[in-house]
Amino acid sequence: MEDHACDEYIKTLPRKRVAAGVLLRDANRRVVLIEPSYKVNWEIPGGVVEADESPWSAAERELEEELGLVRRNMPVLVVDYVPGAPDGMPEGLLWIFDGGVLSAAECDALRGHDDEVKSVQILSMADAVQKTKESLALRLQVALDAALAAETFYCERGVRRPLTEPLSV
């Protein structure tokens, strides 16, 4: 009977979507965005964290699949809580990892390596904001600030929330 009660309890636990992205930038603080083939708004490299996969592993996997770039041990820049949306998108925890500053050669060679990537651009933050959803634009600016400060920031709906101590992951 105990196992059954535990199984029933587990079924009642809430489910959240989890996604992981990577902030890549050039020496001029321009950011890398990809144009997905399956939606209108541009994104940073990344995607949904799969079952039994950590956000860190998902970010590494997605970066390699989408752009052919290998990055390991990327620091966490942002963890953002986003509530569910009226369109049915469930609430989630969205992570951004620091892929670092691209070399000139990496910038020149940047291209999509996946059918889901129509194109890749390196854009100023002002131009990036025009191509992304507002929520990502907010999160992206916080991620750039976090990278420049070598810190990790927690957000809710893309807005940085103060912490008494830095989040350690």
C-alpha positions, 0 to 999 in steps of 0.5 A: 500500500505504501508504494501505491500511495507514493505513486499517487503522490508522484502523479500529483507533482507539478510539471515544469518545462526546462530549457537551456540556452547559450550566450555567445558574443563577439569582442564588441559585445554583440550576441549570437542569435539563430533564426529557427525554421519552426517559429517566427522569433529568433533565439539564442542557441539552445532548446528544451532539456530532455528527460533525464538530462541536466540543463548543462548537458542540454546547453552543450548538446544543443550548441553542438547540434545547432552551431557545431560549437563545443563548449564544456564547463560553461558557467551559469549566467541566468536562471529565469522563472516564467509563468504559464502563458494563455497560449498553453505554454507551461511555466518553466525554468529557463537557463542561460549558460556562458559560451564565452567570447567568440574568436574572429575565426569562430565568428567568420565560420559561424553557421547553422549545422541543423535543419532547425536553423535557417540562419545565424547572425551576430547582432548588437543588443538593440538589434537582437531585441527587435528579433526576439520575444520580449521575454528573451530580450529581457533575459538576454540583457541580464545574461550579458550583464551577468557575463560581464560581472562574472556572476549568476543572476536569478530572474522572474519573467526576465527581470533580475531579482536581488539575492542576498548571496550569489546563486551557486550552481 
